[in-house]
Amino acid sequence: MNEWLNSPVSPDTSRRVHIGVMKRIRQRRQARRGAGVLTLLAALTFTFWPARPALETLTLSPPPPPNAPAWVPVPTKPPTIMAQAKSRPAERITIYTDDPDVVIVLVADGGE
């Protein structure tokens, strides 16, 4: 049953098998190296990728506001008088009676 283990193998067959095995080993090594290189490039890319600047550095700062003016009261014009009553002396009506001690005085327009 195990005769094939002890059977002689031709050198040509042995060489072909050896070349095939080495080819697969090289391909796997290259695949691992390629995956490692891609991983390293991805890590470097994410590490050194230019980050967006902070929002504060993008905004422009407005100039300072001007100083508030000092409060100055609005000048008032003297009131314009449309009509003015002219004062006149109060109307006085004096009535003398027969009795010298009795005198009737009628005063109008807020007189004295």
C-alpha positions as CSV (number, residue, x, y, z in Angstrom):
1,M,0.0,0.0,0.0
2,N,2.8,2.5,0.7
3,E,5.0,1.3,-2.2
4,W,4.6,4.7,-3.9
5,L,6.5,6.3,-1.0
6,N,9.6,4.4,-1.8
7,S,9.3,4.5,-5.5
8,P,12.0,6.5,-7.3
9,V,10.9,10.0,-8.6
10,S,12.4,11.3,-11.8
11,P,14.6,14.4,-11.4
12,D,12.5,16.2,-14.0
13,T,9.3,15.7,-12.0
14,S,11.0,16.6,-8.8
15,R,12.4,19.8,-10.4
16,R,8.9,20.8,-11.8
17,V,7.3,20.2,-8.4
18,H,10.1,22.3,-6.7
19,I,9.6,25.1,-9.2
20,G,5.8,25.1,-8.7
21,V,6.2,25.2,-4.9
22,M,8.7,28.0,-5.0
23,K,6.5,29.9,-7.4
24,R,3.5,29.7,-5.0
25,I,5.7,30.7,-2.1
26,R,7.0,33.8,-4.0
27,Q,3.4,34.7,-5.0
28,R,2.2,34.5,-1.4
29,R,5.2,36.5,-0.2
30,Q,4.5,39.1,-2.9
31,A,0.8,39.2,-1.9
32,R,1.8,39.7,1.8
33,R,4.3,42.4,1.0
34,G,1.8,44.1,-1.3
35,A,-0.9,44.0,1.4
36,G,1.6,45.3,3.9
37,V,2.7,48.1,1.6
38,L,-0.9,49.1,0.9
39,T,-1.7,49.0,4.6
40,L,1.3,51.2,5.3
41,L,0.4,53.6,2.6
42,A,-3.2,53.8,3.8
43,A,-1.9,54.5,7.4
44,L,0.5,57.2,6.2
45,T,-2.3,58.7,4.0
46,F,-4.7,58.9,6.9
47,T,-2.0,60.2,9.3
48,F,-0.7,63.0,7.0
49,W,-3.9,63.8,5.2
50,P,-4.4,67.5,5.4
51,A,-7.1,68.1,8.0
52,R,-9.8,70.7,7.5
53,P,-8.8,73.8,9.4
54,A,-10.9,74.7,12.4
55,L,-13.9,76.8,11.7
56,E,-12.5,79.7,13.6
57,T,-9.6,80.1,11.3
58,L,-11.8,80.2,8.3
59,T,-14.0,83.0,9.4
60,L,-13.0,86.6,9.0
61,S,-13.1,88.7,12.1
62,P,-15.2,91.8,11.6
63,P,-13.6,95.2,12.4
64,P,-14.4,96.6,15.8
65,P,-17.6,98.6,16.0
66,P,-17.3,102.3,16.0
67,N,-17.5,104.1,19.3
68,A,-21.0,105.1,20.3
69,P,-21.7,108.8,19.9
70,A,-22.1,110.9,23.0
71,W,-25.7,111.7,23.8
72,V,-26.5,115.3,23.1
73,P,-29.9,116.5,23.9
74,V,-31.9,117.7,21.0
75,P,-32.1,121.5,21.1
76,T,-35.6,122.6,21.8
77,K,-37.0,125.6,20.0
78,P,-38.9,128.0,22.0
79,P,-42.6,127.3,21.6
80,T,-44.3,129.1,18.9
81,I,-47.3,131.0,20.2
82,M,-50.0,131.0,17.6
83,A,-52.4,133.2,19.4
84,Q,-52.0,135.3,22.5
85,A,-54.6,137.1,24.4
86,K,-53.7,140.6,25.2
87,S,-54.3,141.6,28.7
88,R,-56.5,144.5,29.4
89,P,-57.6,146.0,32.6
90,A,-60.6,144.4,34.3
91,E,-64.0,145.8,33.7
92,R,-65.2,147.6,36.8
93,I,-68.7,148.8,37.3
94,T,-69.2,150.8,40.4
95,I,-72.8,151.5,41.6
96,Y,-73.3,154.1,44.2
97,T,-76.4,153.9,46.3
98,D,-78.3,156.4,48.4
99,D,-76.6,155.1,51.5
100,P,-73.0,156.6,51.6
101,D,-71.7,153.5,53.3
102,V,-72.9,151.0,50.6
103,V,-71.1,150.9,47.3
104,I,-71.6,148.0,44.8
105,V,-68.6,147.1,42.7
106,L,-68.9,144.6,39.8
107,V,-65.7,143.2,38.5
108,A,-65.4,141.0,35.3
109,D,-62.4,139.2,33.6
110,G,-60.6,138.2,36.7
111,G,-59.9,141.7,37.8
112,E,-58.9,142.9,41.2
